[in-house]
């Protein structure tokens, strides 16, 4: 069962301009000034759609994962499985640093993804321009069809749950979900993000990563923020 919460996400193509207008409005209010009318009008054009954000129920450490594997009738002990998993992590890192792609059957392929600063021309580009090395995962077939077998359960976001608990402790009868509240353990517990694809992508910018992610516009989205509004208790 996959828990998810609902968030409202802006889908405007000019979202950057809208966010900049919001910043100018907030700055003007802090300074006791009247915000520019064009900024106020621009913010009014913001359109938001509802999207799903996954909410994890637990963090499976290697030890927990090994114990789960033994519960499926494995002939190996939890200690043996944990040792193999730890060794697999070390060996995968070693192979990736050797420039190899690691293919683990239905788990998928693991390879490196480079970020770099642009140089004026190819002759001036050196390894010093490479700023980061990240791991890219390309899911195997069984992980590409998770939606077919998934079941979903709607829950409140972690920050919303934290806001409710805080309100109860303070004796309040309503909750302002727009007020920032940090859940115990930190973070909102939301997860998601765009999927990386292989290959190199050149732009005229100062830094470049080989791969792209979802841009958060249009009919689909991933990742998440807290859903605003008031909740009655």
C-alpha positions in Angstrom: 0.0 0.0 0.0 1.5 3.3 -1.1 0.4 6.3 1.0 0.1 9.7 -0.7 -1.0 13.2 0.1 -2.4 15.9 -2.2 -0.5 19.1 -2.9 -1.4 22.1 -5.0 1.2 22.9 -7.6 1.5 25.9 -10.0 1.3 24.9 -13.6 1.9 28.3 -15.3 4.5 28.4 -18.0 5.6 31.8 -16.6 6.0 30.4 -13.1 9.4 32.0 -12.6 8.0 35.5 -13.3 5.1 34.8 -10.9 7.4 33.8 -8.1 9.6 36.9 -8.7 6.4 39.0 -8.5 5.6 37.3 -5.2 9.0 38.1 -3.9 8.7 41.8 -4.9 5.2 42.0 -3.2 6.5 40.5 0.0 9.5 42.8 0.0 7.3 45.8 -0.6 5.0 44.8 2.3 8.0 44.4 4.6 9.1 47.9 3.7 5.6 49.3 4.3 5.2 50.1 0.7 2.3 49.4 -1.7 3.1 46.5 -4.1 3.1 47.3 -7.8 -0.3 46.7 -9.5 1.3 44.7 -12.3 2.9 42.3 -9.8 -0.5 41.9 -8.0 -2.2 41.3 -11.4 0.5 38.8 -12.4 0.1 36.8 -9.2 -3.7 36.6 -9.8 -3.0 34.7 -13.0 -1.4 31.8 -11.2 -3.1 28.5 -11.9 -2.7 25.5 -9.6 -3.6 21.8 -10.1 -3.8 19.1 -7.5 -1.0 16.4 -7.6 -0.1 13.3 -5.6 3.0 13.1 -3.4 4.2 9.8 -1.9 4.4 9.6 1.9 6.8 6.8 3.1 5.7 4.8 6.1 9.1 3.6 7.2 12.8 3.7 6.3 14.1 0.2 5.4 17.8 0.1 6.6 20.0 -2.7 5.3 19.5 -4.5 8.6 15.7 -4.3 8.3 15.8 -5.3 4.6 18.0 -8.3 5.4 15.5 -9.4 8.1 12.7 -9.0 5.6 14.5 -11.2 3.1 15.0 -13.9 5.7 11.3 -13.9 6.4 10.7 -15.1 2.8 12.3 -18.4 3.7 15.9 -17.7 2.8 18.4 -20.3 3.7 20.9 -17.6 4.7 20.9 -15.8 8.0 20.2 -12.1 8.5 23.8 -11.6 9.2 24.9 -13.3 6.0 22.4 -11.3 3.9 23.4 -8.0 5.6 27.1 -8.8 4.8 26.3 -9.4 1.1 24.3 -6.2 0.8 27.1 -4.2 2.4 29.6 -5.8 0.1 27.3 -5.1 -2.9 27.3 -1.4 -2.0 31.1 -1.3 -1.8 31.6 -3.2 -5.0 29.1 -1.2 -7.0 30.8 2.0 -5.9 34.1 0.5 -7.0 32.8 -0.5 -10.4 31.1 2.9 -11.0 34.4 4.7 -10.3 36.0 2.4 -12.9 33.5 3.8 -15.4 31.4 0.7 -15.7 27.6 0.3 -15.9 26.4 -2.1 -13.3 23.4 -4.2 -14.5 21.6 -6.1 -11.8 18.9 -7.9 -13.6 15.4 -6.7 -12.9 16.7 -4.2 -10.4 18.1 -2.3 -13.4 21.2 -0.5 -14.5 23.4 1.8 -12.5 25.8 4.3 -14.1 27.4 7.7 -13.4 26.0 11.1 -14.3 28.4 14.0 -14.6 27.8 17.7 -13.9 30.3 20.3 -15.3 31.0 23.9 -15.8 31.1 25.1 -19.4 34.3 26.1 -21.1 34.6 28.6 -23.9 35.7 25.8 -26.3 36.7 22.2 -26.2 40.4 22.9 -25.9 39.9 24.8 -22.6 37.8 22.1 -21.1 39.6 19.8 -18.6 38.6 17.4 -15.9 38.7 20.4 -13.5 35.5 21.6 -15.1 33.7 18.5 -13.8 31.9 19.5 -10.6 30.0 16.4 -9.5 29.6 12.7 -10.1 26.1 11.3 -9.4 24.6 7.8 -9.7 21.9 7.3 -12.2 19.5 4.4 -11.9 17.6 3.0 -14.9 14.9 0.7 -13.6 14.6 -2.9 -14.8 11.3 -4.2 -16.2 9.8 -5.1 -12.8 10.3 -1.6 -11.6 8.9 0.0 -14.7 5.5 -1.6 -14.1 5.0 -0.7 -10.4 1.8 1.2 -11.2 0.1 -1.9 -12.5 0.3 -3.6 -9.0 0.2 -0.6 -6.8 -2.6 0.2 -4.4 -2.9 3.7 -2.9 -4.1 5.2 0.3 -4.8 9.0 0.8 -3.2 10.5 4.0 -2.4 13.9 5.3 1.1 15.2 4.6 3.7 14.9 7.5 3.7 18.7 8.0 -0.1 18.7 8.2 0.0 15.9 10.7 2.5 17.9 12.8 0.3 21.0 12.6 -2.7 19.0 13.9 -0.7 17.5 16.8 0.7 21.0 17.7 -2.8 22.5 17.6 -4.2 19.7 19.8 -1.4 20.3 22.4 -2.1 24.0 22.3 -5.9 23.4 22.8 -6.9 24.9 19.4 -9.9 23.8 17.5 -8.6 24.7 14.0 -5.3 24.4 12.1 -3.6 26.8 9.8 -1.9 24.6 7.3 -0.1 27.6 5.7 1.8 28.2 8.9 5.3 26.5 8.7 5.5 23.4 11.0 8.5 21.1 11.1 7.5 17.4 11.8 9.4 15.4 14.4 12.5 14.0 12.7 12.6 16.9 10.3 11.3 17.4 6.8 7.9 16.8 5.4 8.6 13.2 4.4 7.5 13.9 0.8 9.5 12.3 -1.9 9.5 12.3 -5.6 11.3 14.3 -8.3 12.0 13.9 -12.0 13.5 10.8 -13.5 17.0 11.2 -15.0 17.7 9.9 -18.4 21.1 9.0 -19.8 23.2 11.0 -22.1 24.8 14.4 -22.1 23.0 17.7 -22.5 24.9 20.8 -23.6 23.5 24.3 -22.8 25.0 27.7 -22.8 24.8 28.0 -19.1 27.6 27.9 -16.5 26.9 24.4 -15.3 25.5 21.4 -17.0 24.3 17.9 -16.0 23.9 15.0 -18.3 20.2 14.2 -18.0 16.9 15.9 -17.6 14.1 15.8 -15.0 10.4 16.6 -15.1 9.7 20.3 -15.0 6.6 20.3 -12.9 4.4 21.8 -15.6 1.5 20.3 -17.6 -0.6 17.4 -16.6 2.0 15.5 -14.5 4.1 16.4 -11.6 6.3 14.9 -8.8 7.9 16.0 -5.6 5.8 18.1 -3.3 5.1 20.9 -0.9 2.6 21.3 1.9 -1.0 21.8 1.0 -2.3 25.1 2.2 -5.7 25.9 3.9 -7.4 25.4 7.2 -8.4 22.2 8.8 -11.1 22.0 11.5 -10.6 19.7 14.4 
